[in-house]
Amino acid sequence: MTYRIIRRIHRYPTSKSLITEAERYCFCIVCLLLIFLVVILPTIVIYLSVLAGKGNCSYYLGYYKRQTPVTAILSPPGCGSDWVSYILQQISGYHVGSINDRTGASVIAVESSHLNLIGHVDRAIVVVRDPYECIRVTYDQRKPDISFGTYYLDHSDSWNEYAVSAITSWEKLYINYLTFTGPILFVHHSNLKSDIRSEMHRLTKFLDIRPDIGKFRCVSYNSKSLTYKYTPGKMYFDPYKLLKPTVHQMMNVSKTTIMKLINQRMRGRK
């Protein structure tokens, strides 16, 4: 009797696990996918959103480890080279250097107001801006307490003297930039304000950078770009009306002269 029970037990062994190896594998894949969708992906989105809110559209900025052409970003003070430098860093993922910082072929470009301080330059990006706006920006930077324009009203003579000095420097700097015989890309500040994406496409084409639509969108709408776009800010009165007629005439003549030279260069005339 005992022998028959034992034989029956051996005849009906314990059933195998109801979950196969393939089913375990699929279950693990599904779990990992859920973790990614529920935890990792939202974290990445939040992190990138925070970076974009701070104006960082490239989460990492690096340096070139190979030899690249030296590109200069040139403009007189207050004319927009900071904005173009910011755009290039964000759409390329590489640092922009300065004459006081890391320069040469390891950065995407070198920013300066003076061409001769950079050294060897292979190509140049020249930012063009109306001299009235440039002078307003630099004058406001010298006098940070004039948010309501009171300084202009109380120091109109100082404002006129500064305008004469600044427009003279503005004209000389652009004439110096135009002596560069290599490839030049002229970026008009007004075009950056009206159609920044088209200007970013021009920059990537000039520097042979692969366009990234996501970065273009980020740069277009983040707060840092908007700050550059709306600087100098509006005042309750027009500070340019405080400039003397002779100063206006001087500025208009310089502006006409430089724009004529730039247009000639853009058409390939010497």
NUBAKE-993050 format. One record per residue (C-alpha): residue in one letter; x, y, z. Coordinates in steps of 0.05 Angstrom, whole numbers, padded with zeros to 5 digits, always signed. Layout:
! residues N
AXYZ;...
! end
This chain:
! residues 270
M+00000+00000+00000;T+00056+00047+00017;Y+00092+00030-00047;R+00031+00048-00089;I+00024+00116-00055;I+00097+00132-00068;R+00089+00112-00141;R+00029+00157-00148;I+00066+00215-00118;H+00123+00206-00168;R+00074+00196-00223;Y+00043+00266-00210;P+00101+00313-00196;T+00092+00385-00171;S+00068+00431-00228;K+00117+00480-00257;S+00114+00556-00244;L+00057+00590-00280;I+00104+00649-00303;T+00153+00632-00358;E+00221+00665-00368;A+00194+00705-00428;E+00138+00731-00385;R+00186+00752-00330;Y+00228+00789-00381;C+00168+00827-00408;F+00146+00844-00338;C+00214+00874-00322;I+00213+00915-00387;V+00144+00942-00370;C+00166+00961-00300;L+00228+00997-00326;L+00186+01034-00378;L+00136+01056-00324;I+00193+01081-00280;F+00221+01121-00338;L+00154+01151-00356;V+00131+01166-00285;V+00197+01186-00252;I+00255+01198-00298;L+00222+01234-00356;P+00184+01285-00313;T+00249+01299-00276;I+00285+01312-00341;V+00229+01357-00366;I+00229+01397-00300;Y+00305+01403-00301;L+00306+01428-00373;S+00248+01476-00358;V+00287+01506-00300;L+00348+01514-00344;A+00307+01547-00399;G+00276+01593-00348;K+00346+01616-00329;G+00364+01625-00402;N+00404+01560-00409;C+00380+01525-00472;S+00443+01481-00474;Y+00449+01443-00409;Y+00524+01437-00418;L+00575+01484-00449;G+00641+01455-00472;Y+00705+01472-00509;Y+00729+01447-00576;K+00782+01394-00571;R+00802+01403-00643;Q+00828+01461-00684;T+00772+01506-00709;P+00771+01573-00745;V+00776+01633-00699;T+00712+01674-00703;A+00706+01745-00676;I+00640+01775-00651;L+00648+01849-00659;S+00606+01910-00640;P+00616+01976-00605;P+00596+01976-00532;G+00521+01971-00522;C+00507+01948-00593;G+00488+01876-00582;S+00549+01831-00582;D+00528+01804-00513;W+00462+01780-00543;V+00495+01747-00603;S+00546+01714-00557;Y+00490+01687-00514;I+00453+01661-00575;L+00516+01626-00603;Q+00530+01592-00536;Q+00460+01566-00530;I+00450+01540-00601;S+00520+01510-00607;G+00534+01483-00537;Y+00604+01515-00537;H+00632+01573-00497;V+00644+01642-00526;G+00710+01671-00504;S+00734+01741-00492;I+00801+01778-00496;N+00808+01770-00421;D+00786+01697-00419;R+00797+01634-00459;T+00806+01650-00533;G+00826+01619-00599;A+00804+01555-00632;S+00777+01522-00568;V+00714+01567-00566;I+00658+01578-00615;A+00676+01653-00620;V+00713+01709-00585;E+00674+01772-00565;S+00707+01840-00566;S+00695+01913-00584;H+00765+01918-00613;L+00786+01873-00671;N+00861+01883-00662;L+00859+01858-00590;I+00837+01787-00611;G+00898+01769-00652;H+00890+01722-00711;V+00818+01720-00737;D+00792+01675-00792;R+00721+01703-00797;A+00679+01756-00763;I+00608+01768-00741;V+00593+01843-00738;V+00532+01865-00698;V+00501+01928-00728;R+00457+01972-00685;D+00430+02043-00689;P+00479+02089-00653;Y+00423+02123-00614;E+00405+02057-00581;C+00478+02038-00568;I+00492+02104-00534;R+00430+02098-00491;V+00451+02028-00467;T+00521+02048-00448;Y+00499+02113-00416;D+00448+02076-00374;Q+00502+02027-00352;R+00546+02085-00329;K+00487+02114-00289;P+00448+02055-00260;D+00404+02101-00217;I+00368+02133-00276;S+00310+02084-00283;F+00261+02142-00287;G+00304+02186-00330;T+00316+02240-00278;Y+00391+02238-00290;Y+00380+02258-00363;L+00339+02318-00343;D+00387+02340-00289;H+00450+02329-00330;S+00432+02345-00401;D+00501+02376-00414;S+00535+02312-00391;W+00488+02272-00435;N+00507+02315-00496;E+00581+02309-00482;Y+00576+02234-00475;A+00537+02228-00540;V+00591+02265-00579;S+00646+02221-00550;A+00606+02157-00560;I+00586+02170-00633;T+00659+02185-00651;S+00681+02119-00621;W+00621+02082-00654;E+00642+02106-00723;K+00716+02091-00713;L+00702+02020-00689;Y+00658+02002-00748;I+00709+02030-00797;N+00761+01986-00763;Y+00717+01924-00769;L+00708+01937-00843;T+00784+01933-00854;F+00779+01858-00841;T+00787+01823-00907;G+00761+01754-00887;P+00689+01729-00887;I+00641+01775-00850;L+00569+01762-00828;F+00531+01826-00811;V+00477+01815-00759;H+00429+01873-00752;H+00403+01883-00682;S+00335+01904-00709;N+00329+01837-00745;L+00344+01800-00681;K+00286+01836-00649;S+00238+01823-00706;D+00258+01753-00731;I+00308+01721-00685;R+00299+01651-00714;S+00320+01673-00784;E+00382+01705-00754;M+00398+01641-00716;H+00394+01602-00781;R+00442+01652-00813;L+00490+01644-00755;T+00489+01568-00758;K+00501+01569-00833;F+00559+01618-00827;L+00592+01577-00772;D+00573+01509-00801;I+00532+01488-00740;R+00476+01438-00744;P+00410+01475-00731;D+00370+01451-00671;I+00297+01474-00675;G+00286+01459-00601;K+00343+01505-00580;F+00319+01558-00629;R+00251+01556-00595;C+00282+01559-00526;V+00326+01619-00543;S+00268+01656-00576;Y+00223+01655-00516;N+00265+01653-00453;S+00270+01712-00406;K+00343+01726-00420;S+00330+01738-00494;L+00271+01783-00477;T+00316+01823-00431;Y+00366+01834-00487;K+00309+01850-00535;Y+00278+01905-00493;T+00342+01940-00471;P+00344+01999-00465;G+00277+02005-00431;K+00224+02057-00446;M+00221+02123-00410;Y+00164+02171-00396;F+00200+02222-00441;D+00247+02219-00501;P+00319+02230-00477;Y+00342+02242-00548;K+00303+02308-00549;L+00354+02334-00498;L+00410+02327-00550;K+00430+02390-00585;P+00417+02397-00661;T+00492+02395-00675;V+00497+02328-00638;H+00438+02300-00677;Q+00470+02322-00742;M+00536+02290-00722;M+00502+02224-00704;N+00461+02222-00768;V+00522+02235-00812;S+00562+02180-00777;K+00503+02132-00783;T+00493+02146-00857;T+00568+02138-00871;I+00574+02071-00835;M+00511+02041-00864;K+00534+02060-00934;L+00601+02025-00922;I+00567+01963-00894;N+00519+01959-00953;Q+00578+01964-01001;R+00614+01908-00964;M+00552+01864-00964;R+00547+01873-01039;G+00620+01853-01046;R+00647+01922-01063;K+00712+01947-01034;
! end
